[in-house]
């Protein structure tokens, strides 16, 4: 192509620009936008200008490749030692089995103890008759000794016991049976020496919580400060200087 020819084409382009209508067509191309200048003569004067279009897939992919990972890099946790966990689990299971065995042994021992206790209690009741009796964790017994109030305290104390002091109907029944067998009245471990009409347990000074007084008793006839139990199980007040059957009381743990 010669230089005069090129100059002629450029002049024609310059002359066409002022009179041409300009329209823009976007080519169906993924990478460029084509701008076409059309004249009044179809396809007589056409100038194609290539310009970069919006980013195509390749550029976007390229940008993504340049970008680093979003957020802080993850830190991989060290894997746990499965062997250590297995040993720990086996040790825990072994401890559970051992604990259950111990509990079973304790239950067996408790059952045996209860059986022995019942047998011992029954044996004691038989051995105590007719001079004693057992109620709950208390034993009431006499060796046939008699004495006044002070003598009774001394005799029972020497045997590690106290004078019989029934605190409920069952205990009173046990003492009554001894009195019936012996056909004697027995002294009780109560008195109202400190305050007339207020009977207390002589060992603790505590006001009695249970009583089984006979009708009209206590009446303090002739300054009666001590208590006694009759074969019918009823209580009377009497002078502390008189002698009675001595029944002692033991607390069994």
Secondary structure, DSSP 8 states (H G I E B T S, - for coil): --HHHHHHHHHHHHHHHTT-EE-----S-SSEEEEEEE-SSTTTS-EEEEEE-S--HHHHHHHHHHS--SSS---------HHHHHHHHHHHHHHHHHHHHHHHHHHHHHHHHHHHHHHHHHHHHHHHTTTEEEETTEEEE--S-EE-HHHHHHHHHHTT-EE----SHHHHHHHHHHHHHHTS-EEEEEE-SSSTT--EETTT--B-S---B-TT----TTS--EEEE-TTS-EEEE-TTS-EE--EEEE--
